[in-house]
Amino acid sequence: MMQKTNLLNLEEVILYKMAKQKACKHCRRIYEGDKCPNCDSKESTDSFKGRIVVLNSEKSELAKNLKISSKGEYAVKN
């Protein structure tokens, strides 16, 4: 039988994983938290369309077209 504390810890993990993602209004980086890890801006939106994952910004034509210079997950339109 599971202890009550284990259930509470599991609920905390589930809630953490379900945190709302948002996109930075300046660099379009998708993140969770208070500020953008890419540009430190606190201006964000939770309404964005499409997302891309950039693994190597130097070799990616799409990253060049969207002016993305570092790896990460980005909104296509915000």
Rosetta silent file (secondary structure, phi, psi, omega in degrees, C-alpha in Angstrom):
SEQUENCE: MMQKTNLLNLEEVILYKMAKQKACKHCRRIYEGDKCPNCDSKESTDSFKGRIVVLNSEKSELAKNLKISSKGEYAVKN
SCORE:     score description
SCORE:     0.000 S_00000001
   1 L     0.000  136.030 -178.593    0.000    0.000    0.000 S_00000001
   2 L   -78.249  145.068  175.948    1.339    3.466   -0.926 S_00000001
   3 L   -79.818  154.963 -179.367    1.908    6.050    1.712 S_00000001
   4 H   -60.886  -36.819 -179.674    0.037    9.329    1.501 S_00000001
   5 H   -63.446  -35.840  177.234    3.284   11.302    1.122 S_00000001
   6 H   -64.598  -40.106  177.901    4.167    9.307   -2.007 S_00000001
   7 H   -64.478  -40.329  178.573    0.821   10.181   -3.558 S_00000001
   8 H   -64.650  -40.359  178.141    1.331   13.854   -2.811 S_00000001
   9 H   -63.671  -40.418  177.958    4.771   13.771   -4.411 S_00000001
  10 H   -63.687  -42.358  177.506    3.339   12.100   -7.507 S_00000001
  11 H   -62.498  -39.927  178.058    0.613   14.754   -7.738 S_00000001
  12 H   -63.033  -41.309  179.185    3.246   17.502   -7.468 S_00000001
  13 H   -64.505  -44.186  179.751    5.248   15.936  -10.308 S_00000001
  14 H   -62.408  -44.681  178.494    2.160   15.669  -12.506 S_00000001
  15 H   -63.470  -38.162  178.466    1.213   19.300  -11.852 S_00000001
  16 H   -63.336  -43.773 -179.339    4.772   20.409  -12.605 S_00000001
  17 H   -67.395  -24.241 -177.655    4.768   18.554  -15.928 S_00000001
  18 L   -92.338   10.445 -179.213    1.422   20.125  -16.860 S_00000001
  19 L   -59.383  143.136 -177.042    2.687   23.692  -16.425 S_00000001
  20 L   -71.111  127.336  176.041    1.549   26.000  -19.202 S_00000001
  21 L   -84.165  149.185  178.476    4.171   26.681  -21.815 S_00000001
  22 E  -138.588  162.033 -179.669    4.506   30.189  -23.204 S_00000001
  23 E  -113.284  137.607  177.973    6.440   31.883  -25.983 S_00000001
  24 E   -67.711  134.627  179.477    8.685   34.889  -25.544 S_00000001
  25 L   -73.070  -17.818 -178.183    7.386   37.925  -27.421 S_00000001
  26 L   -93.275  -49.414 -175.075   10.942   38.991  -28.306 S_00000001
  27 L  -113.618   -3.736  177.602   12.757   35.832  -29.425 S_00000001
  28 L    70.332   11.206  178.000    9.821   33.330  -29.680 S_00000001
  29 E   -66.414  135.583  177.593   11.523   30.768  -27.402 S_00000001
  30 E   -92.095  131.494 -176.273    9.001   28.406  -25.769 S_00000001
  31 E  -155.947  170.885  172.084    9.534   27.974  -22.050 S_00000001
  32 L  -120.768  142.972  178.844    7.962   27.489  -18.622 S_00000001
  33 L   125.214 -165.539 -174.442    8.687   29.829  -15.757 S_00000001
  34 L   -85.893  -34.488 -177.543    8.924   33.542  -15.053 S_00000001
  35 L  -141.404  158.438 -178.209   11.340   34.716  -17.733 S_00000001
  36 L   -66.271  129.028  178.784   12.758   33.589  -21.039 S_00000001
  37 L   -73.991  -12.615 -177.343   15.933   31.517  -20.630 S_00000001
  38 L   -89.757  -45.432 -174.880   17.168   32.801  -23.983 S_00000001
  39 L  -126.398    2.989  178.261   16.853   36.602  -23.664 S_00000001
  40 L    65.856   13.631  177.621   15.676   37.124  -20.025 S_00000001
  41 L   -74.586  147.606  175.122   12.504   38.928  -21.168 S_00000001
  42 L  -103.026    1.335  178.264    9.394   38.629  -19.011 S_00000001
  43 L   -86.808  119.617 -176.816    7.060   39.504  -21.904 S_00000001
  44 E  -145.860  170.114  175.326    5.361   36.340  -23.132 S_00000001
  45 E  -138.249  144.650  175.773    2.204   34.923  -24.624 S_00000001
  46 L   -98.773    5.845  178.415    0.500   31.586  -24.105 S_00000001
  47 L  -112.373   99.442  178.175   -1.200   31.916  -27.489 S_00000001
  48 L  -140.029  158.618 -177.895    1.161   30.844  -30.250 S_00000001
  49 E  -119.028  129.783  176.797    0.890   28.777  -33.417 S_00000001
  50 E    71.914  154.867  177.001    3.277   26.065  -34.464 S_00000001
  51 E  -149.643  148.085  174.560    6.575   25.119  -32.952 S_00000001
  52 E  -129.608  152.468  175.512    9.950   24.026  -34.196 S_00000001
  53 E  -113.103  119.864 -179.962   12.846   22.425  -32.396 S_00000001
  54 E   -99.943  120.794  178.965   16.240   23.749  -33.452 S_00000001
  55 L   -98.832  -35.455  179.288   19.123   21.386  -32.779 S_00000001
  56 L  -140.842   97.638 -174.292   21.845   23.126  -34.769 S_00000001
  57 L   -67.866  -23.949 -179.475   21.066   26.740  -35.630 S_00000001
  58 L   -73.234  -30.546 -177.806   24.188   27.122  -37.788 S_00000001
  59 L   -99.755   -9.457 -174.795   23.169   24.367  -40.213 S_00000001
  60 L   -88.369  119.955  176.617   19.399   24.915  -40.168 S_00000001
  61 H   -66.561  -37.902  179.383   17.952   26.891  -43.075 S_00000001
  62 H   -64.828  -42.056  177.408   14.692   27.305  -41.167 S_00000001
  63 H   -62.391  -39.849  177.691   16.517   28.736  -38.153 S_00000001
  64 H   -63.718  -44.050  179.740   18.313   31.201  -40.431 S_00000001
  65 H   -64.360  -34.185  179.952   15.024   32.280  -42.044 S_00000001
  66 L   -91.421    2.973  179.344   13.420   32.780  -38.610 S_00000001
  67 L    59.079   46.907  177.875   16.573   34.520  -37.265 S_00000001
  68 L  -104.070  125.933 -174.123   17.122   31.932  -34.520 S_00000001
  69 L  -111.669   -2.013  178.895   20.702   31.738  -33.298 S_00000001
  70 L  -139.306  155.912 -177.397   20.592   29.129  -30.507 S_00000001
  71 L   -69.890  154.802  178.782   19.156   25.649  -30.082 S_00000001
  72 E   149.418 -172.276 -179.770   15.808   25.169  -28.369 S_00000001
  73 E  -104.599  128.980 -173.614   12.071   25.059  -28.962 S_00000001
  74 E  -130.762  148.669  174.022   10.528   28.088  -30.681 S_00000001
  75 E   -79.786  140.181  177.388    7.081   29.305  -31.690 S_00000001
  76 E   -76.566  -40.786  179.405    6.621   29.809  -35.419 S_00000001
  77 E  -140.920  130.250  176.684    4.070   32.582  -34.886 S_00000001
  78 L  -130.551    0.000    0.000    3.148   34.382  -31.666 S_00000001
